[in-house]
Amino acid sequence: MENKNREFVLVSKKDEAENIASLFFKPADGAGFNFIAGQYVSVKVPSIVGRSKCYTISSSPNEKLICLTVKRQGVFSSALIDTAINDKLIFGGPYGKFYPEENCEDIVFIAGGIGVTPFFSVIKEKINSKAKPKLTLLYSNKTISGIAFFDELNDLAKNKGIDKLVYFLTQEKGKHPLVQEYSRMNKESLKKHLVSFGKRNYYLCGSIQFVNAIWKDLKESGVPEENIFTESFY
Ligand SMILES: Cc1cc2nc3c(=O)[nH]c(=O)nc-3n(C[C@H](O)[C@H](O)[C@H](O)COP(=O)(O)OP(=O)(O)OC[C@H]3O[C@@H](n4cnc5c(N)ncnc54)[C@H](O)[C@@H]3O)c2cc1C
């Protein structure tokens, strides 16, 4: 596994959702970059000296460019999103073990907001792999304009790359044909969409509060702790 610091060049940017942008990089030395879908890098930006922050790689290993999808929150994420094309940043890593094991057959991803990034990478990787696990994504956002990867995820669900995709909106009411729930996730809605809590692995990602709340709901619904895997963005 690589973990030395390397320079990456920003090649392009894309607005992904409200206050969320995808940044596409290539290694400055022209060599390859190996990572496992679900891993993250530590990033240094030139304007903020002496700090690095972690960002999940939202592209999958079979894509040409390395993508970080970043929500504009405080000083660091804003500086990262505002990086100019052709600027070079230092990445450390890849790091992390937040990805399903090879032999997992039934996987439930539960994302709060920007916590969808590792799942987007893993789902794109799985659809091109030999093993075809059953994939469910429950994805909570405040509003529809804040949903990252909305079109791509809908295409993946349509083409059976994702077996079940359920959107939750917590701060918007409406009747969008693709949004099933206008509420926070809770034990009842998890049960409704997961039908049973049987032999599956659950991967939770989002804010610490989101991850803790869903972990508790799953646990109280009878899911064994060893089947719940978490990553919190802080
Ligand atoms: C393993 C890992 C992977 C991650 N992957 C991603 C990713 O793929 N995409 C992504 O966008 N982020 C990701 N993150 C989060 C990322 O590392 C940063 O934490 C995030 O970008 C916020 O950093 P910031 O400095 O911009 O904001 P911060 O300054 O840290 O602020 C974050 C939020 O907290 C609020 N806040 C700050 N200080 C206070 C205070 N004193 N009181 C109340 N509120 C406050 C801010 O208003 C803002 O809303 C990941 C984190 C980890 C640990």
The ligand as a Gaussian input file, in Angstrom:
#p B3LYP/6-31G(d) Opt

LIG

0 1
 C      -11.995000       9.514000       6.800000
 C      -12.625000      10.832000       6.384000
 C      -13.072000      10.980000       5.096000
 C      -13.679000      12.187000       4.693000
 N      -14.147000      12.304000       3.412000
 C      -14.738000      13.457000       3.021000
 C      -15.274000      13.595000       1.684000
 O      -15.220000      12.672000       0.865000
 N      -15.835000      14.782000       1.344000
 C      -15.928000      15.821000       2.249000
 O      -16.440000      16.906000       1.873000
 N      -15.458000      15.709000       3.515000
 C      -14.852000      14.566000       3.909000
 N      -14.363000      14.465000       5.190000
 C      -14.453000      15.635000       6.084000
 C      -13.244000      16.572000       5.848000
 O      -12.052000      15.948000       6.287000
 C      -13.384000      17.896000       6.612000
 O      -13.619000      17.615000       7.960000
 C      -14.494000      18.767000       6.065000
 O      -14.193000      19.151000       4.726000
 C      -14.698000      20.049000       6.908000
 O      -13.493000      20.737000       7.012000
 P      -13.442000      22.343000       7.030000
 O      -12.126000      22.705000       7.623000
 O      -13.784000      22.906000       5.719000
 O      -14.611000      22.729000       7.982000
 P      -14.611000      22.926000       9.619000
 O      -13.924000      24.236000       9.876000
 O      -13.986000      21.710000      10.194000
 O      -16.123000      23.050000       9.824000
 C      -17.019000      21.954000       9.581000
 C      -18.412000      22.365000      10.024000
 O      -18.422000      22.598000      11.412000
 C      -18.852000      23.916000      11.672000
 N      -18.033000      24.418000      12.789000
 C      -16.704000      24.603000      12.800000
 N      -16.304000      25.061000      13.985000
 C      -17.415000      25.144000      14.761000
 C      -17.666000      25.527000      16.101000
 N      -16.689000      25.908000      16.900000
 N      -18.933000      25.458000      16.562000
 C      -19.942000      25.063000      15.762000
 N      -19.765000      24.693000      14.481000
 C      -18.527000      24.730000      13.988000
 C      -18.646000      24.691000      10.399000
 O      -19.543000      25.793000      10.276000
 C      -18.909000      23.646000       9.361000
 O      -20.279000      23.513000       9.109000
 C      -13.787000      13.260000       5.620000
 C      -13.312000      13.087000       6.925000
 C      -12.748000      11.897000       7.311000
 C      -12.236000      11.759000       8.727000

